[in-house]
Amino acid sequence: MTAKAMCRRTDTRWFLMSASLFIATACSGVAAERSYEPTTGSTPSSIAEPDPTTASSTDTVVLTIGIEVMGGGDYPSFSVEAPAMWSSPEGHFVVKSGSGVLGMSVWDVGEVPRHPCHWRGRLYDPGPTVDDLVKALARQPLRNSTTPTDVTLGGYRGRYLEWSVPSDMIVTGDADFEACDVEPSNGHRDFVSWLGDGYGERYQQFAGQIDRLWVLDVDGQRLVVDATYAPGTSEADRDELTQIVKSLRVADPAG
């Protein structure tokens, strides 16, 4: 089942536990605006999957058109450049093979919970703008959000923040958070960050998980770039993730 087929998560949990997801150590205070620009070069037209038996971890692989933005909107796909051990399973997110929770995804966010653990009946539309969503995310309890700062990524302006999952939460099975609300369609206890606009749910996987969030205005469409990692992720893997995010290109829907 594809991610588009679901309104929320189904028993097929598309954010694979064997893949790598993203988050960083929070720092306080207001920083200067940061700029993350894409690398130069032509935009390829297919997803290149590396052969892990032959590829060097430093070889560049282009993962491009067909990596799907989770949610609706006019800009449905994006591309990045990544080292060879990275790939795009199912074409929805970019992960590194065998590295636990480490990767990135791009979202058109529809609703956010007032509480990430107790979200049943508490999901709401934060409003249409970048600032609306950033305010909703920054005040979400339990997340230890940094102060949002101005940022440019891929040529688009927006706001940047980092947040985390409490390190003392008890997580069992397939990302089931003890005492969190149950998703009735599959029985999982979800720690929810947001829902995609129309489909997809961004649920967290581990206690202490870190997310780096770029909330961008892409020609009038608000997109969230989510780079996530687990506690203990190596500095080298975090650096690779940062470079992948910096290479982001949002596909022109007319192209």
Wavefront OBJ file of the C-alpha trace (Angstrom):
o trace
v 0.000 0.000 0.000
v 1.364 3.427 -0.892
v 1.379 6.372 1.510
v -1.210 8.104 -0.694
v -3.672 5.318 -0.015
v -3.933 6.179 3.645
v -5.487 9.068 5.504
v -3.538 8.098 8.624
v -1.169 5.243 9.306
v -2.182 1.710 8.473
v -0.641 -1.517 9.759
v 1.998 -1.045 7.040
v 4.166 1.461 8.866
v 5.810 3.297 5.996
v 8.405 5.159 8.071
v 10.550 2.036 8.323
v 12.070 1.250 11.703
v 15.148 -0.163 9.953
v 15.703 3.134 8.153
v 17.361 6.202 9.628
v 15.467 9.338 10.737
v 16.510 12.711 12.144
v 16.893 15.196 15.133
v 19.635 17.390 16.683
v 20.752 18.691 20.066
v 18.743 21.761 21.023
v 20.498 25.070 21.559
v 18.947 28.151 23.115
v 18.862 31.724 21.938
v 18.281 33.457 18.614
v 20.904 32.734 15.982
v 21.722 34.635 12.810
v 19.914 33.602 9.631
v 21.387 30.458 8.075
v 21.430 29.802 4.351
v 21.392 26.293 2.865
v 21.680 26.392 -0.915
v 21.494 23.463 -3.375
v 24.567 22.198 -5.167
v 24.922 23.063 -8.840
v 24.343 20.727 -11.738
v 21.531 19.361 -13.871
v 18.464 17.728 -12.344
v 18.337 13.987 -13.136
v 15.032 12.278 -13.842
v 15.123 8.999 -11.904
v 16.004 7.518 -8.530
v 19.456 5.936 -8.435
v 19.714 3.021 -5.992
v 23.287 2.142 -4.928
v 24.697 -1.376 -4.767
v 25.886 -1.649 -1.129
v 28.326 -4.437 -2.036
v 30.318 -2.215 -4.393
v 29.562 1.414 -3.574
v 31.822 3.563 -1.442
v 30.068 5.512 1.309
v 31.495 8.705 -0.191
v 30.230 8.097 -3.753
v 27.532 10.584 -4.739
v 24.159 9.156 -5.690
v 21.360 11.358 -6.971
v 17.930 10.646 -5.514
v 15.554 12.784 -7.475
v 12.182 13.324 -9.170
v 9.722 10.847 -7.709
v 10.642 11.355 -4.047
v 7.185 12.290 -2.933
v 6.170 15.199 -0.735
v 3.879 13.786 1.967
v 0.573 15.614 1.622
v -1.153 17.574 -1.122
v -0.294 20.861 -2.805
v 1.150 22.065 -6.096
v 4.735 20.893 -5.460
v 4.454 17.098 -5.145
v 8.093 15.948 -5.319
v 11.687 16.885 -4.535
v 15.259 15.776 -5.227
v 18.484 15.551 -3.232
v 22.073 14.434 -3.744
v 23.318 11.780 -1.312
v 26.245 9.422 -0.628
v 25.907 5.912 -1.983
v 24.505 4.133 1.078
v 21.408 6.348 1.029
v 18.230 5.501 -0.865
v 14.523 6.302 -1.104
v 12.423 3.237 -0.137
v 8.959 3.489 -1.675
v 9.863 6.972 -2.952
v 8.560 8.836 0.110
v 11.628 9.512 2.284
v 15.445 9.406 2.131
v 17.265 7.068 4.533
v 20.658 5.467 5.084
v 20.766 1.676 4.991
v 21.525 -0.024 8.309
v 21.759 3.182 10.341
v 18.673 2.984 12.532
v 16.632 6.190 12.665
v 18.371 8.569 10.264
v 16.802 10.310 7.266
v 14.725 13.112 5.795
v 11.275 13.705 4.385
v 9.294 16.677 3.036
v 5.733 17.406 4.162
v 2.760 19.538 3.253
v 1.403 19.730 6.824
v -2.355 19.835 7.382
v -2.983 19.438 11.118
v -0.900 19.416 14.298
v -1.757 18.021 17.746
v -2.080 20.234 20.787
v -0.264 17.445 22.629
v 1.926 14.882 20.785
v 1.123 12.015 23.158
v -2.519 12.854 23.927
v -3.674 13.893 20.468
v -7.068 12.162 20.150
v -9.646 14.916 19.540
v -6.932 17.585 19.795
v -5.738 17.934 16.188
v -6.191 21.346 14.559
v -5.319 23.431 11.518
v -2.624 25.885 12.659
v -3.332 28.371 9.842
v -1.908 28.813 6.329
v 1.405 30.631 6.832
v 4.934 29.581 7.744
v 4.719 31.587 10.976
v 1.378 29.960 11.873
v 2.864 26.478 11.688
v 6.132 27.431 13.375
v 4.252 28.899 16.343
v 2.128 25.747 16.636
v 5.189 23.490 16.559
v 7.275 25.605 18.931
v 4.605 25.584 21.631
v 3.867 21.855 21.410
v 4.523 20.356 24.874
v 7.266 17.794 25.562
v 9.295 18.837 22.472
v 11.945 21.158 23.977
v 11.866 23.354 20.862
v 14.663 25.772 20.062
v 13.864 29.411 19.299
v 12.820 29.574 15.593
v 15.215 31.493 13.346
v 15.088 32.856 9.784
v 16.577 30.524 7.197
v 16.998 29.993 3.440
v 17.048 26.470 1.997
v 17.048 25.552 -1.688
v 16.468 29.197 -2.568
v 13.304 29.452 -0.434
v 12.947 31.502 2.719
v 11.390 30.220 5.909
v 11.981 29.438 9.566
v 14.157 26.819 11.254
v 13.829 25.047 14.593
v 14.926 21.858 16.296
v 12.956 19.707 18.718
v 13.129 16.316 20.405
v 11.201 13.494 22.027
v 11.659 13.200 25.815
v 14.497 10.792 26.566
v 12.656 9.147 29.461
v 9.648 7.949 27.470
v 9.098 4.183 27.308
v 8.815 2.881 23.737
v 8.021 -0.742 22.877
v 7.350 -2.798 19.759
v 6.853 -0.830 16.570
v 7.202 2.747 17.893
v 4.531 2.293 20.572
v 4.850 4.994 23.255
v 3.581 3.913 26.664
v 0.501 5.886 27.824
v 0.095 7.736 24.514
v -3.228 7.683 22.646
v -4.063 4.663 20.503
v -4.523 5.006 16.751
v -7.787 3.056 16.266
v -7.015 1.858 12.721
v -3.980 -0.169 13.802
v -3.775 -0.217 17.608
v -0.428 1.596 17.846
v 0.295 4.150 20.558
v 1.563 7.112 18.570
v 3.674 10.093 19.525
v 2.447 12.439 16.785
v 4.202 15.477 15.313
v 1.661 16.325 12.584
v -0.588 14.977 9.850
v 0.060 15.533 6.149
v -2.517 17.601 4.287
v -4.770 14.814 3.007
v -2.619 11.781 3.905
v 0.309 10.653 5.980
v 1.124 10.867 9.687
v 4.485 11.948 11.078
v 4.871 9.802 14.179
v 8.109 9.493 16.118
v 10.063 6.258 16.582
v 12.332 6.539 19.648
v 12.744 8.263 22.990
v 15.262 11.089 22.583
v 14.755 11.283 18.807
v 15.763 14.642 17.325
v 14.211 16.503 14.366
v 15.632 19.465 12.483
v 12.784 21.341 10.790
v 12.924 23.837 7.930
v 9.463 25.367 7.386
v 9.580 26.970 3.933
v 7.398 29.128 1.705
v 7.743 27.503 -1.726
v 6.052 29.965 -4.066
v 3.040 30.164 -1.768
v 2.987 26.508 -0.669
v 4.222 25.772 2.840
v 6.552 22.770 3.019
v 8.369 21.255 6.000
v 11.749 19.590 5.502
v 12.216 17.131 8.375
v 15.719 15.756 9.008
v 15.694 13.273 11.898
v 18.104 11.074 13.831
v 18.273 8.963 16.985
v 20.425 9.608 20.061
v 23.893 8.221 19.523
v 23.927 8.856 15.763
v 27.531 9.456 14.747
v 28.763 12.918 13.823
v 29.693 11.592 10.371
v 26.141 10.395 9.734
v 24.697 13.690 10.997
v 27.050 15.566 8.652
v 25.918 13.439 5.700
v 22.296 14.184 6.577
v 23.010 17.923 6.696
v 24.678 17.830 3.280
v 21.704 15.952 1.821
v 19.308 18.579 3.153
v 21.494 21.354 1.738
v 21.203 19.780 -1.742
v 17.387 19.917 -1.715
v 15.564 20.940 -4.863
v 11.786 21.156 -4.987
v 10.505 19.928 -8.351
v 8.695 22.420 -10.540
v 5.151 21.033 -10.965
v 5.071 22.422 -14.504
v 8.266 20.562 -15.375
l 1 2 3 4 5 6 7 8 9 10 11 12 13 14 15 16 17 18 19 20 21 22 23 24 25 26 27 28 29 30 31 32 33 34 35 36 37 38 39 40 41 42 43 44 45 46 47 48 49 50 51 52 53 54 55 56 57 58 59 60 61 62 63 64 65 66 67 68 69 70 71 72 73 74 75 76 77 78 79 80 81 82 83 84 85 86 87 88 89 90 91 92 93 94 95 96 97 98 99 100 101 102 103 104 105 106 107 108 109 110 111 112 113 114 115 116 117 118 119 120 121 122 123 124 125 126 127 128 129 130 131 132 133 134 135 136 137 138 139 140 141 142 143 144 145 146 147 148 149 150 151 152 153 154 155 156 157 158 159 160 161 162 163 164 165 166 167 168 169 170 171 172 173 174 175 176 177 178 179 180 181 182 183 184 185 186 187 188 189 190 191 192 193 194 195 196 197 198 199 200 201 202 203 204 205 206 207 208 209 210 211 212 213 214 215 216 217 218 219 220 221 222 223 224 225 226 227 228 229 230 231 232 233 234 235 236 237 238 239 240 241 242 243 244 245 246 247 248 249 250 251 252 253 254 255
